């Protein structure tokens, strides 16, 4: 039991947070008594600040110029996601898939990677978190332009977004804290390197605080219809994206740590940016957003289980 908790503590804590969010949504949801939504930007910034402390500048510089890794991450996440989402919806439509659930899955498929979750899970799996961190920043900046274009092509909807304002906000809560963490690391590099595992735990706790309010919002909105129809599609999309992210780098003989980061980052889809983008796209109905919530649960549970497995096989190698 202790070994299971050591490897899968994040998954256990995630289940507890979801249970609390579903049991006490009035306190945890946006506008609730705890006002957790006010802390969300700070938690995201803190995750990137801690990542800046944990990452070696040499590793970060090497990851920043690794164009193959970033091309794979963004290509699989956007192009691969859109193509696979379209294919899954086309295959499921004759079986009675409701149109709004299909639209929700297509919206998920068009989204960029997670802002912070991919960094946390990559670290738990023993992957190259520098690739994940840079991929998250680049992916979410690209997503502000690419996601509306893909959604317009697949769903025939228009989007009105203030790109400079949203990109500036994104840089403020991701890139700036990452650079500040890197600057502070220079004062005590040995101490920061010795505490990398602690930094991973701190980032996991910060991510859990974000996820609690998300699920509480969904619980209050009563977004449960269509669960059985959407869940298999979300599982299929996640599995296929992870498989692409794991196998394509192998064909290029990329290191195992890089393969882990690419597979995890490319298969993640952001809730933090997904819900506002859905609203901006005019596609924020309960059934449309249900696949987003389900995919989020799938990527956390699946990613955590895979992270434990990948980490344990690396230790045994």
C-alpha positions as CSV (number, residue, x, y, z in Angstrom):
1,X,0.0,0.0,0.0
2,X,2.8,2.4,0.9
3,X,4.5,1.7,-2.4
4,X,1.2,2.3,-4.3
5,X,0.7,5.7,-2.5
6,X,4.3,6.7,-3.2
7,X,3.9,6.1,-6.9
8,X,0.2,7.2,-7.3
9,X,-0.2,9.8,-4.5
10,X,-1.4,12.4,-7.1
11,X,-4.1,10.1,-8.4
12,X,-5.4,9.4,-4.9
13,X,-5.4,13.1,-4.0
14,X,-7.1,13.8,-7.3
15,X,-10.0,11.4,-6.4
16,X,-10.4,13.1,-3.0
17,X,-10.4,16.6,-4.5
18,X,-13.1,15.5,-7.1
19,X,-15.2,13.9,-4.3
20,X,-15.0,17.1,-2.2
21,X,-15.9,19.2,-5.3
22,X,-18.9,17.1,-6.1
23,X,-19.9,16.9,-2.4
24,X,-19.6,20.6,-1.6
25,X,-19.8,22.5,-4.9
26,X,-21.4,25.6,-3.3
27,X,-18.2,26.2,-1.3
28,X,-15.6,25.3,-4.0
29,X,-17.2,26.6,-7.2
30,X,-16.7,30.0,-8.7
31,X,-18.3,32.6,-6.5
32,X,-18.5,30.1,-3.6
33,X,-17.6,30.8,0.0
34,X,-13.9,29.8,-0.5
35,X,-13.5,32.0,-3.6
36,X,-10.9,29.5,-5.1
37,X,-11.3,31.1,-8.5
38,X,-9.4,34.1,-7.2
39,X,-6.4,31.9,-6.6
40,X,-6.4,30.1,-9.9
41,X,-4.1,32.6,-11.8
42,X,-1.7,32.6,-8.8
43,X,-1.6,28.8,-8.6
44,X,-0.8,28.6,-12.4
45,X,1.9,31.3,-11.9
46,X,3.3,29.4,-8.9
47,X,3.5,26.1,-10.9
48,X,5.7,27.8,-13.5
49,X,7.7,29.6,-10.8
50,X,8.5,26.3,-9.1
51,X,9.2,24.7,-12.5
52,X,11.7,27.5,-13.0
53,X,13.4,26.6,-9.7
54,X,13.5,22.9,-10.6
55,X,14.8,23.2,-14.2
56,X,18.5,23.5,-15.0
57,X,19.1,26.5,-17.2
58,X,21.2,24.3,-19.6
59,X,18.3,21.8,-19.9
60,X,15.8,24.6,-20.5
61,X,18.0,26.2,-23.2
62,X,18.5,22.8,-24.8
63,X,14.7,22.1,-24.8
64,X,13.9,25.6,-26.1
65,X,15.9,24.9,-29.3
66,X,14.7,21.3,-29.7
67,X,12.6,22.0,-32.7
68,X,11.8,18.4,-33.4
69,X,10.2,17.9,-29.9
70,X,8.1,21.1,-30.2
71,X,7.0,20.3,-33.7
72,X,5.9,16.9,-32.6
73,X,4.1,18.2,-29.5
74,X,2.2,20.9,-31.3
75,X,1.6,18.9,-34.5
76,X,0.1,15.9,-32.6
77,X,-1.9,18.1,-30.2
78,X,-3.5,20.4,-32.8
79,X,-3.4,18.6,-36.2
80,X,-3.5,15.1,-34.8
81,X,-6.1,16.0,-32.3
82,X,-8.4,17.7,-34.8
83,X,-8.0,14.8,-37.3
84,X,-8.7,12.1,-34.7
85,X,-11.6,14.0,-33.2
86,X,-13.2,14.4,-36.6
87,X,-12.7,10.7,-37.3
88,X,-14.1,9.5,-34.0
89,X,-17.2,11.8,-34.4
90,X,-17.8,10.5,-37.9
91,X,-17.6,6.9,-36.7
92,X,-19.9,7.5,-33.7
93,X,-22.5,9.6,-35.4
94,X,-24.3,6.6,-37.2
95,X,-24.4,4.9,-33.7
96,X,-26.6,7.7,-32.3
97,X,-24.0,10.2,-30.9
98,X,-25.9,13.4,-30.1
99,X,-24.8,16.4,-32.2
100,X,-23.9,18.6,-29.2
101,X,-21.7,15.9,-27.7
102,X,-20.0,15.5,-31.0
103,X,-19.4,19.2,-31.1
104,X,-18.0,19.1,-27.6
105,X,-15.5,16.3,-28.6
106,X,-14.4,18.3,-31.6
107,X,-13.9,21.4,-29.4
108,X,-11.7,19.3,-27.1
109,X,-9.7,17.9,-30.0
110,X,-8.9,21.5,-31.2
111,X,-7.6,22.7,-27.8
112,X,-4.0,23.2,-26.9
113,X,-2.2,21.3,-24.2
114,X,-2.7,22.0,-20.5
115,X,-1.0,25.1,-19.1
116,X,0.3,23.3,-16.0
117,X,-0.9,19.7,-15.8
118,X,1.5,18.4,-18.5
119,X,4.5,19.8,-16.6
120,X,3.3,18.2,-13.3
121,X,2.6,14.8,-14.8
122,X,5.8,14.8,-16.9
123,X,7.8,15.5,-13.7
124,X,6.0,12.6,-12.0
125,X,6.8,10.3,-14.9
126,X,10.5,11.2,-14.9
127,X,10.3,12.9,-18.3
128,X,11.9,16.1,-19.6
129,X,9.9,18.7,-17.9
130,X,11.7,21.5,-19.8
131,X,10.1,20.3,-23.0
132,X,6.7,20.1,-21.3
133,X,7.0,23.6,-19.8
134,X,8.0,25.3,-23.1
135,X,5.5,23.2,-24.9
136,X,2.8,24.4,-22.6
137,X,3.7,28.1,-23.1
138,X,4.0,27.8,-26.9
139,X,0.9,25.6,-27.2
140,X,-1.4,27.9,-25.3
141,X,-0.1,30.9,-27.2
142,X,-0.7,29.1,-30.5
143,X,-4.0,27.9,-29.2
144,X,-5.4,31.4,-29.1
145,X,-5.1,31.5,-32.8
146,X,-5.1,27.9,-34.0
147,X,-8.1,26.7,-31.8
148,X,-10.6,29.2,-33.2
149,X,-9.5,28.5,-36.7
150,X,-9.8,24.7,-36.3
151,X,-13.1,25.1,-34.5
152,X,-14.4,27.3,-37.3
153,X,-13.4,24.7,-39.8
154,X,-14.8,21.7,-38.0
155,X,-17.9,23.3,-36.3
156,X,-18.6,26.3,-38.6
157,X,-18.6,28.8,-35.7
158,X,-17.0,32.2,-35.4
159,X,-14.8,33.5,-32.5
160,X,-14.1,36.9,-31.2
161,X,-10.9,37.0,-29.2
162,X,-8.6,39.9,-28.2
163,X,-5.4,38.0,-29.0
164,X,-2.9,40.6,-27.7
165,X,-4.7,40.9,-24.4
166,X,-5.1,37.2,-23.8
167,X,-1.5,36.4,-24.9
168,X,-0.3,39.1,-22.6
169,X,-2.2,37.6,-19.7
170,X,-0.9,34.1,-20.6
171,X,2.7,35.4,-20.6
172,X,2.2,37.1,-17.3
173,X,1.1,33.9,-15.5
174,X,3.4,31.4,-17.3
175,X,6.5,32.8,-19.0
176,X,7.3,35.5,-16.4
177,X,7.1,33.2,-13.4
178,X,9.2,30.6,-15.2
179,X,11.9,33.2,-15.8
180,X,11.7,34.5,-12.2
181,X,12.2,30.9,-11.0
182,X,15.2,30.5,-13.2
183,X,16.7,33.8,-11.9
184,X,16.3,32.8,-8.3
185,X,17.7,29.3,-9.0
186,X,21.0,31.0,-9.9
187,X,21.5,32.0,-6.3
188,X,21.4,28.4,-5.0
189,X,21.5,25.9,-7.9
190,X,22.7,23.0,-5.7
191,X,19.9,23.5,-3.2
192,X,17.3,23.7,-5.9
193,X,18.6,20.6,-7.6
194,X,18.5,18.6,-4.4
195,X,14.8,19.5,-3.9
196,X,13.5,18.6,-7.3
197,X,11.2,15.9,-5.9
198,X,9.7,18.4,-3.4
199,X,9.1,20.8,-6.2
200,X,7.1,18.1,-8.1
201,X,4.9,17.5,-5.0
202,X,4.3,21.3,-4.6
203,X,3.3,21.6,-8.2
204,X,0.9,18.6,-7.8
205,X,-0.8,20.2,-4.8
206,X,-1.1,23.6,-6.7
207,X,-2.7,21.8,-9.7
208,X,-5.2,20.0,-7.4
209,X,-6.4,23.4,-6.0
210,X,-7.2,24.5,-9.6
211,X,-9.0,21.3,-10.5
212,X,-11.3,21.4,-7.5
213,X,-13.1,24.6,-8.6
214,X,-13.4,23.3,-12.1
215,X,-15.3,20.1,-11.1
216,X,-17.4,22.1,-8.6
217,X,-18.5,24.4,-11.4
218,X,-19.5,21.3,-13.5
219,X,-21.4,19.8,-10.6
220,X,-23.5,22.9,-10.0
221,X,-24.3,23.1,-13.7
222,X,-25.6,19.5,-13.7
223,X,-23.5,18.4,-16.7
224,X,-24.0,14.7,-16.4
225,X,-26.3,13.8,-19.3
226,X,-24.5,11.9,-22.1
227,X,-21.8,10.5,-19.8
228,X,-21.9,7.0,-21.3
229,X,-21.8,8.3,-24.8
230,X,-18.9,10.7,-24.4
231,X,-16.6,8.7,-22.1
232,X,-15.5,6.0,-24.6
233,X,-14.7,8.8,-27.2
234,X,-12.6,10.7,-24.7
235,X,-10.8,7.5,-23.7
236,X,-10.1,6.8,-27.4
237,X,-8.9,10.3,-28.2
238,X,-6.5,10.4,-25.2
239,X,-5.2,6.9,-26.0
240,X,-4.6,7.6,-29.7
241,X,-2.8,11.0,-29.0
242,X,-0.6,9.4,-26.3
243,X,0.3,6.5,-28.7
244,X,1.2,9.0,-31.4
245,X,3.3,11.0,-28.9
246,X,5.1,7.9,-27.7
247,X,5.7,6.2,-31.1
248,X,6.6,9.0,-33.4
249,X,9.6,10.2,-31.3
250,X,10.8,6.6,-31.2
251,X,11.0,6.6,-35.0
252,X,13.4,9.5,-34.7
253,X,15.5,7.8,-32.0
254,X,14.7,10.5,-29.4
255,X,15.7,9.9,-25.8
256,X,13.2,8.2,-23.4
257,X,12.8,11.3,-21.2
258,X,11.9,13.4,-24.3
259,X,9.5,10.7,-25.5
260,X,7.7,10.8,-22.1
261,X,7.4,14.6,-22.2
262,X,6.1,14.6,-25.8
263,X,3.6,11.8,-25.3
264,X,2.2,13.4,-22.1
265,X,2.2,17.0,-23.4
266,X,0.7,16.2,-26.8
267,X,-2.2,14.1,-25.3
268,X,-3.3,16.8,-22.7
269,X,-6.0,19.3,-23.3
270,X,-6.5,22.4,-21.3
271,X,-9.5,23.1,-19.1
272,X,-8.2,26.4,-17.8
273,X,-8.2,27.8,-21.4
274,X,-10.8,25.4,-22.7
275,X,-13.8,26.8,-20.9
276,X,-13.1,30.5,-21.7
277,X,-12.4,29.6,-25.3
278,X,-15.7,27.6,-25.5
279,X,-17.5,30.6,-24.2
280,X,-15.8,32.9,-26.7
281,X,-16.7,30.5,-29.5
282,X,-20.3,30.5,-28.4
283,X,-20.2,26.8,-27.7
284,X,-20.6,26.6,-23.9
285,X,-23.8,24.6,-23.5
286,X,-23.8,21.9,-20.8
287,X,-23.7,19.0,-23.2
288,X,-20.9,20.6,-25.3
289,X,-18.8,21.1,-22.2
290,X,-19.3,17.6,-20.9
291,X,-16.6,16.1,-23.1
292,X,-14.2,18.7,-21.9
293,X,-14.8,17.7,-18.3
294,X,-14.6,14.0,-19.1
295,X,-11.5,14.3,-21.1
296,X,-9.9,16.2,-18.3
297,X,-10.7,13.4,-15.9
298,X,-9.4,10.8,-18.4
299,X,-6.1,12.7,-18.9
300,X,-5.5,13.1,-15.2
301,X,-6.3,9.5,-14.3
302,X,-4.7,8.0,-17.3
303,X,-1.7,10.3,-17.2
304,X,-1.1,9.6,-13.5
305,X,-1.3,5.9,-14.0
306,X,1.0,6.1,-17.0
307,X,3.4,8.4,-15.1
308,X,3.7,5.8,-12.3
309,X,4.3,3.1,-14.7
310,X,6.9,5.0,-16.7
311,X,8.7,6.2,-13.6
312,X,8.8,2.7,-12.1
313,X,10.1,1.1,-15.4
314,X,12.8,3.8,-15.6
315,X,13.9,3.1,-12.0
316,X,14.1,-0.6,-12.8
317,X,16.0,-0.1,-16.0
